[in-house]
Amino acid sequence: MALIKSISGIRGTIGGVVNENLTPVNAVKFAAAYGMWLRGQYKKESLSIILGRDARISGEMISNLVANTLTGLGIQVIDIGLSTTPTVEVAVKLDQADGGIIITASHNPKEWNALKLLNDKGEFLNAVEGEKILKIAEEESFVFAAVDDLGQYQKKEGYIQRHTEEVLKLSLVDVEAIKNANFKVVVDAVNSTGGIAIPALLEKLGVECVKLYCEPNGHFPHNPEPLKEHLTVISEWVVNEKADFGIVVDPDVDRLALICEDGSMFGEEYTLVACADYVLGKTKGNTVSNLSSSRALRDITLKHGGSYEASAVGEVNVVELMKTSNAIIGGEGNGGIIYPESHYGRDSLVGVALFLSHLANKKVSCKELRNSYPDYFMSKSKIELTPEIDVDGVFEKIAYKFKNESINCIDGVKIDFEEEWVHLRKSNTEPIIRIYTESTSQKKADELAEKFIDVIKNLL
């Protein structure tokens, strides 16, 4: 069905034809390319990597292929099993490993899987590093170890617990205030590893946890992307359970969405806004999000006396700009919180702990907190791509058509109007054009999206 090779890794559907899908052959080739890159990058006699996976049905198969390929290259593999993307990132730092691989396709449906690649800081590789790995894979320039030099493989447990402990140590996580608030929440972990990690964190924080879809069996009960249309069940549960709010994470637990006590969406975009509001209220500093994120973060940052900047979409781009602008919190509007005091990666556990601290300190309801923020409304649409479509050519024509507006072309094309904006970009993870719009009402945001869908279709 699909195989997508990009600087951020390799992602595809399981089964089918080699080089058209994510087959065992493709998994081995890409793991070998990463291993060869590691050997060339660090030039050490002994290399070690952390390997973890979400609960996808294909996860164990892909993980075994990757582990055996790396040991075949003479690399030591520490397999932490069922895990989360941020847990693997933290584990690389804690164990001072040379890299890490997470077997996960993030928010994609269950037929997809992927290899996400980390450096020795537990951060995603940059564009130059990613291109080198793609070239090694394409050329199949692999040199495997002799029998006496094979790498060692070991399984190690307890890393989600260690990750949780690291979150609890953060200076702005107010454990005492959270415990005193006696919160009750419903958790939808889409039957993946968030069903292990989020309840474990809540237990340490003294929060009553009602589990919904928390069995890590890989059978996603709904589309795993945490969007409003996929979250009707938890919205009902939050109301019926008389919970203070609901927590939703994607399969690899780097995206966090929240449900208010009345069953309404807090807004995936506003997860970062709320956490940033709390952090900036305690520590002066700057923020970063990507071009597809809400203007609300900019507004909150300016209110606290900081500066805001926008990067190209993609965690590695956000992190790079956060470092150069000395941002103390940042992330992406899809519910991804990046808090450098912990690590430079999107982390729903950190997001949950900061949000709970904020709510406990403010002594308001989830709905009241949401109502305190600027009201922007977003529409997220997409257009399926076919190979013959010249996406860059389409974007160039659109940029020219709206040349009298404020245009940003560092990632697709973003057009800023006075009260609204539209961002059009080719997805790194799916064969689609993403169309994000934001305006002062949902109706206006939807209408702006429809307008640009028509513009694109007419150009095609």
BAKOLMAR-340447 format. One record per residue (C-alpha): x, y, z. Coordinates in nm, 3 decimals, always signed. Example, Ala and Ser with C-alpha at 12.3 -4.5 7.8 and 13.67 -1.06 7.14 Angstrom:
2
+1.230, -0.450, +0.780;
+1.367, -0.106, +0.714;
//
This chain:
460
+0.000, +0.000, +0.000;
+0.264, +0.255, +0.097;
+0.629, +0.294, +0.196;
+0.752, +0.639, +0.294;
+1.124, +0.704, +0.333;
+1.212, +1.036, +0.488;
+1.479, +1.197, +0.703;
+1.272, +1.105, +1.009;
+1.277, +0.731, +0.936;
+1.095, +0.472, +0.731;
+0.719, +0.418, +0.759;
+0.483, +0.191, +0.574;
+0.209, -0.067, +0.575;
+0.293, -0.420, +0.682;
+0.308, -0.699, +0.424;
+0.303, -0.691, +0.044;
+0.583, -0.619, -0.200;
+0.941, -0.527, -0.108;
+1.013, -0.154, -0.150;
+0.642, -0.082, -0.186;
+0.546, -0.171, +0.171;
+0.719, -0.209, +0.506;
+0.830, -0.568, +0.460;
+1.085, -0.761, +0.669;
+1.342, -0.694, +0.396;
+1.288, -0.318, +0.419;
+1.303, -0.325, +0.799;
+1.637, -0.510, +0.788;
+1.785, -0.279, +0.523;
+1.692, +0.036, +0.710;
+1.809, -0.098, +1.048;
+2.139, -0.197, +0.886;
+2.176, +0.150, +0.732;
+2.120, +0.310, +1.071;
+2.373, +0.075, +1.231;
+2.632, +0.155, +0.965;
+2.570, +0.526, +1.015;
+2.620, +0.484, +1.392;
+2.949, +0.306, +1.338;
+3.073, +0.582, +1.108;
+2.939, +0.860, +1.330;
+3.092, +0.760, +1.662;
+3.384, +0.538, +1.558;
+3.375, +0.348, +1.887;
+3.479, -0.009, +1.942;
+3.155, -0.090, +2.124;
+2.821, +0.072, +2.040;
+2.491, +0.032, +2.223;
+2.136, +0.130, +2.130;
+1.803, +0.135, +2.313;
+1.518, -0.042, +2.132;
+1.153, +0.001, +2.226;
+0.812, -0.035, +2.062;
+0.448, +0.057, +2.097;
+0.182, -0.214, +2.119;
+0.112, -0.257, +1.747;
+0.041, -0.612, +1.633;
+0.344, -0.605, +1.401;
+0.571, -0.448, +1.664;
+0.732, -0.762, +1.800;
+0.811, -0.894, +1.451;
+0.972, -0.569, +1.337;
+1.155, -0.528, +1.668;
+1.307, -0.878, +1.642;
+1.424, -0.809, +1.285;
+1.582, -0.481, +1.389;
+1.751, -0.629, +1.698;
+1.902, -0.919, +1.508;
+2.023, -0.692, +1.229;
+2.199, -0.462, +1.474;
+2.365, -0.745, +1.666;
+2.474, -0.876, +1.326;
+2.658, -0.547, +1.284;
+2.834, -0.594, +1.618;
+2.614, -0.346, +1.808;
+2.488, -0.406, +2.162;
+2.107, -0.392, +2.179;
+1.916, -0.309, +2.498;
+1.555, -0.405, +2.427;
+1.315, -0.232, +2.668;
+1.010, -0.389, +2.503;
+0.669, -0.223, +2.527;
+0.746, +0.141, +2.575;
+0.671, +0.494, +2.455;
+0.862, +0.722, +2.223;
+0.957, +0.965, +2.504;
+1.055, +0.673, +2.730;
+1.307, +0.552, +2.473;
+1.437, +0.908, +2.435;
+1.484, +0.937, +2.812;
+1.639, +0.588, +2.827;
+1.909, +0.681, +2.574;
+2.012, +0.968, +2.804;
+1.988, +0.770, +3.127;
+2.194, +0.479, +2.994;
+2.431, +0.697, +2.789;
+2.358, +0.484, +2.483;
+2.482, +0.575, +2.135;
+2.135, +0.584, +1.983;
+1.784, +0.449, +1.991;
+1.509, +0.309, +1.772;
+1.137, +0.324, +1.844;
+0.918, +0.083, +1.650;
+0.601, +0.287, +1.605;
+0.393, +0.454, +1.337;
+0.267, +0.711, +1.586;
-0.092, +0.812, +1.499;
-0.123, +0.593, +1.186;
-0.377, +0.303, +1.183;
-0.276, -0.046, +1.296;
-0.164, -0.172, +0.951;
+0.121, +0.080, +0.960;
+0.452, +0.062, +1.141;
+0.779, +0.253, +1.132;
+1.134, +0.293, +1.261;
+1.200, +0.624, +1.440;
+1.571, +0.694, +1.483;
+1.753, +0.875, +1.765;
+2.105, +1.006, +1.821;
+2.313, +0.972, +2.138;
+2.123, +1.261, +2.301;
+1.794, +1.076, +2.264;
+1.683, +1.325, +1.997;
+1.561, +1.268, +1.642;
+1.822, +1.286, +1.368;
+1.855, +1.604, +1.163;
+1.808, +1.629, +0.787;
+2.175, +1.575, +0.699;
+2.200, +1.263, +0.918;
+1.874, +1.126, +0.782;
+1.989, +1.172, +0.422;
+2.311, +0.980, +0.495;
+2.110, +0.685, +0.628;
+1.879, +0.687, +0.327;
+2.183, +0.681, +0.099;
+2.342, +0.388, +0.285;
+2.014, +0.196, +0.260;
+1.978, +0.271, -0.111;
+2.335, +0.163, -0.189;
+2.311, -0.137, +0.049;
+2.665, -0.061, +0.165;
+2.651, -0.284, +0.473;
+2.946, -0.465, +0.637;
+2.838, -0.718, +0.899;
+3.043, -0.846, +1.192;
+3.236, -1.173, +1.200;
+3.108, -1.443, +1.434;
+3.338, -1.349, +1.722;
+3.235, -0.984, +1.696;
+2.857, -1.014, +1.702;
+2.676, -0.775, +1.930;
+2.504, -0.878, +2.252;
+2.127, -0.863, +2.296;
+1.959, -0.813, +2.631;
+1.609, -0.736, +2.752;
+1.569, -0.485, +3.034;
+1.253, -0.383, +3.214;
+1.142, -0.094, +3.432;
+1.207, +0.196, +3.196;
+0.854, +0.336, +3.206;
+0.891, +0.347, +3.585;
+1.226, +0.524, +3.550;
+1.072, +0.769, +3.304;
+0.788, +0.839, +3.549;
+1.038, +0.903, +3.828;
+1.224, +1.152, +3.607;
+0.897, +1.338, +3.541;
+0.819, +1.358, +3.914;
+1.163, +1.514, +3.979;
+1.092, +1.813, +3.752;
+1.099, +2.137, +3.953;
+0.761, +2.265, +3.826;
+0.571, +1.939, +3.878;
+0.380, +2.021, +4.197;
+0.317, +1.672, +4.333;
+0.175, +1.792, +4.665;
-0.077, +2.029, +4.503;
-0.190, +1.759, +4.261;
-0.241, +1.507, +4.540;
-0.438, +1.761, +4.745;
-0.667, +1.838, +4.449;
-0.812, +1.482, +4.447;
-0.849, +1.473, +4.071;
-1.041, +1.203, +3.887;
-0.964, +1.149, +3.518;
-1.056, +0.911, +3.237;
-0.768, +0.785, +3.019;
-0.804, +0.667, +2.658;
-0.474, +0.508, +2.552;
-0.608, +0.349, +2.230;
-0.495, +0.004, +2.356;
-0.127, +0.087, +2.327;
+0.156, +0.161, +2.567;
-0.001, +0.478, +2.704;
-0.225, +0.233, +2.890;
+0.082, +0.135, +3.092;
+0.256, +0.472, +3.124;
-0.020, +0.724, +3.193;
-0.200, +0.528, +3.472;
+0.139, +0.458, +3.634;
+0.215, +0.830, +3.642;
-0.132, +0.919, +3.772;
-0.101, +0.665, +4.052;
+0.222, +0.833, +4.170;
+0.043, +1.168, +4.163;
-0.254, +1.045, +4.366;
-0.499, +1.090, +4.078;
-0.795, +0.853, +4.047;
-0.772, +0.693, +3.701;
-1.064, +0.544, +3.508;
-0.914, +0.330, +3.231;
-1.066, +0.328, +2.882;
-0.887, +0.130, +2.608;
-0.577, +0.085, +2.823;
-0.501, -0.281, +2.735;
-0.176, -0.273, +2.530;
-0.282, -0.531, +2.270;
-0.248, -0.320, +1.954;
-0.615, -0.350, +1.857;
-0.702, +0.017, +1.822;
-1.073, +0.065, +1.907;
-1.092, +0.382, +1.698;
-0.871, +0.582, +1.464;
-0.562, +0.644, +1.683;
-0.514, +1.008, +1.583;
-0.648, +1.205, +1.883;
-0.894, +1.425, +1.694;
-1.244, +1.527, +1.808;
-1.428, +1.299, +1.565;
-1.247, +0.993, +1.704;
-1.308, +1.068, +2.073;
-1.684, +1.043, +2.121;
-1.665, +0.751, +2.365;
-1.423, +0.913, +2.611;
-1.625, +1.236, +2.594;
-1.929, +1.041, +2.716;
-1.727, +0.859, +2.982;
-1.587, +1.182, +3.128;
-1.942, +1.312, +3.181;
-2.084, +0.981, +3.307;
-1.794, +0.925, +3.548;
-1.818, +1.285, +3.673;
-1.445, +1.313, +3.605;
-1.249, +1.637, +3.625;
-1.124, +1.584, +3.270;
-1.011, +1.321, +3.020;
-0.666, +1.233, +2.888;
-0.608, +1.096, +2.539;
-0.271, +0.985, +2.399;
-0.171, +0.838, +2.064;
-0.011, +0.489, +2.034;
+0.347, +0.604, +2.110;
+0.245, +0.864, +2.372;
+0.402, +1.178, +2.229;
+0.069, +1.353, +2.158;
-0.168, +1.463, +2.433;
-0.530, +1.572, +2.395;
-0.763, +1.669, +2.679;
-1.140, +1.650, +2.733;
-1.318, +1.901, +2.960;
-1.552, +1.789, +3.239;
-1.859, +1.859, +3.020;
-1.731, +1.628, +2.745;
-1.611, +1.908, +2.518;
-1.264, +1.914, +2.369;
-1.008, +2.124, +2.552;
-0.851, +2.146, +2.208;
-0.545, +1.957, +2.092;
-0.385, +2.293, +2.007;
-0.443, +2.421, +2.360;
-0.256, +2.140, +2.540;
+0.072, +2.321, +2.465;
-0.087, +2.661, +2.535;
-0.195, +2.555, +2.886;
+0.139, +2.393, +2.974;
+0.328, +2.695, +2.841;
+0.103, +2.931, +3.040;
+0.195, +2.740, +3.357;
+0.569, +2.725, +3.284;
+0.593, +3.089, +3.173;
+0.402, +3.196, +3.483;
+0.680, +3.040, +3.694;
+0.986, +3.103, +3.474;
+1.040, +3.387, +3.226;
+1.140, +3.270, +2.880;
+1.061, +3.209, +2.514;
+0.853, +2.956, +2.323;
+0.854, +2.782, +1.985;
+0.592, +2.588, +1.792;
+0.557, +2.498, +1.426;
+0.389, +2.687, +1.143;
+0.074, +2.473, +1.172;
+0.018, +2.558, +1.538;
-0.230, +2.802, +1.688;
-0.163, +3.174, +1.732;
-0.276, +3.125, +2.092;
+0.076, +3.020, +2.200;
+0.214, +3.345, +2.058;
-0.050, +3.543, +2.248;
+0.021, +3.368, +2.581;
+0.398, +3.406, +2.536;
+0.371, +3.779, +2.468;
+0.141, +3.816, +2.770;
+0.416, +3.670, +2.991;
+0.680, +3.896, +2.837;
+0.855, +3.631, +2.627;
+0.917, +3.600, +2.254;
+0.764, +3.344, +2.020;
+0.902, +3.189, +1.701;
+0.762, +2.937, +1.451;
+0.959, +2.656, +1.285;
+0.893, +2.420, +0.996;
+0.672, +2.125, +1.089;
+0.855, +1.832, +1.246;
+0.990, +1.770, +1.592;
+1.353, +1.801, +1.487;
+1.283, +2.147, +1.338;
+1.104, +2.264, +1.652;
+1.390, +2.138, +1.872;
+1.655, +2.308, +1.657;
+1.477, +2.645, +1.682;
+1.412, +2.597, +2.055;
+1.785, +2.556, +2.111;
+1.884, +2.863, +1.909;
+1.612, +3.081, +2.067;
+1.664, +2.950, +2.422;
+1.299, +2.848, +2.447;
+1.201, +2.705, +2.786;
+0.899, +2.519, +2.645;
+0.772, +2.444, +2.297;
+0.623, +2.175, +2.081;
+0.365, +2.120, +1.815;
-0.002, +2.205, +1.803;
-0.092, +1.838, +1.769;
-0.058, +1.805, +2.146;
+0.317, +1.754, +2.154;
+0.489, +1.911, +2.458;
+0.866, +1.963, +2.453;
+1.010, +2.069, +2.787;
+1.392, +2.095, +2.778;
+1.432, +2.062, +3.156;
+1.326, +1.701, +3.096;
+1.451, +1.632, +2.742;
+1.418, +1.761, +2.385;
+1.132, +1.539, +2.275;
+0.752, +1.547, +2.271;
+0.639, +1.383, +2.592;
+0.280, +1.324, +2.703;
+0.388, +1.222, +3.054;
+0.556, +1.560, +3.102;
+0.249, +1.727, +2.951;
+0.012, +1.549, +3.190;
+0.223, +1.639, +3.494;
+0.252, +2.007, +3.395;
-0.119, +2.035, +3.313;
-0.221, +1.877, +3.643;
+0.015, +2.115, +3.827;
-0.140, +2.411, +3.644;
-0.496, +2.302, +3.719;
-0.416, +2.231, +4.084;
-0.250, +2.569, +4.133;
-0.519, +2.769, +3.953;
-0.796, +2.590, +4.145;
-1.031, +2.612, +3.846;
-1.210, +2.352, +3.637;
-1.071, +2.228, +3.307;
-1.347, +2.415, +3.121;
-1.279, +2.739, +3.310;
-0.910, +2.713, +3.226;
-0.986, +2.663, +2.857;
-1.222, +2.962, +2.856;
-0.945, +3.182, +2.993;
-0.743, +3.150, +2.671;
-0.782, +3.338, +2.340;
-1.045, +3.175, +2.120;
-0.909, +3.047, +1.791;
-1.069, +2.774, +1.584;
-0.883, +2.535, +1.360;
-0.976, +2.313, +1.069;
-0.753, +2.023, +0.961;
-0.815, +1.871, +0.619;
-0.616, +1.670, +0.366;
-0.604, +1.578, -0.002;
-0.482, +1.234, -0.110;
-0.179, +1.241, -0.342;
-0.101, +1.039, -0.653;
+0.254, +1.004, -0.790;
+0.199, +1.232, -1.091;
+0.105, +1.536, -0.880;
+0.373, +1.808, -0.869;
+0.310, +1.932, -0.515;
+0.591, +2.190, -0.516;
+0.459, +2.332, -0.841;
+0.111, +2.364, -0.691;
+0.250, +2.546, -0.385;
+0.448, +2.786, -0.605;
+0.133, +2.878, -0.796;
-0.062, +2.934, -0.474;
+0.216, +3.152, -0.330;
+0.211, +3.363, -0.646;
-0.169, +3.387, -0.645;
-0.164, +3.529, -0.289;
+0.165, +3.720, -0.319;
+0.013, +4.035, -0.167;
-0.043, +3.857, +0.167;
+0.219, +3.755, +0.426;
+0.377, +3.439, +0.281;
+0.611, +3.185, +0.448;
+0.755, +2.909, +0.227;
+1.000, +2.733, +0.461;
+0.762, +2.435, +0.481;
+0.505, +2.418, +0.202;
+0.328, +2.751, +0.195;
+0.168, +2.943, +0.481;
-0.046, +3.248, +0.413;
-0.117, +3.485, +0.702;
-0.426, +3.700, +0.664;
-0.522, +3.966, +0.919;
-0.753, +3.745, +1.131;
-0.677, +3.397, +0.999;
-0.418, +3.180, +0.828;
-0.382, +2.871, +0.608;
-0.087, +2.633, +0.596;
-0.050, +2.386, +0.307;
+0.223, +2.125, +0.323;
+0.311, +1.777, +0.204;
+0.301, +1.528, +0.491;
+0.624, +1.355, +0.597;
+0.433, +1.049, +0.715;
+0.144, +0.997, +0.469;
+0.090, +1.048, +0.091;
-0.127, +1.357, +0.143;
-0.131, +1.736, +0.135;
-0.225, +1.868, +0.479;
-0.446, +2.177, +0.491;
-0.451, +2.357, +0.826;
-0.653, +2.673, +0.876;
-0.724, +2.890, +1.179;
-0.974, +3.170, +1.224;
-1.194, +3.348, +1.478;
-1.481, +3.097, +1.443;
-1.512, +2.732, +1.343;
-1.733, +2.830, +1.050;
-1.471, +3.070, +0.915;
-1.190, +2.816, +0.963;
-1.390, +2.548, +0.778;
-1.480, +2.790, +0.499;
-1.115, +2.890, +0.458;
-1.017, +2.523, +0.434;
-1.286, +2.456, +0.172;
-1.170, +2.757, -0.025;
-0.814, +2.627, -0.045;
-0.923, +2.270, -0.117;
-1.102, +2.415, -0.421;
-0.794, +2.621, -0.513;
-0.573, +2.310, -0.503;
-0.821, +2.094, -0.697;
-0.851, +2.359, -0.968;
-0.473, +2.372, -1.000;
-0.453, +1.992, -1.019;
//
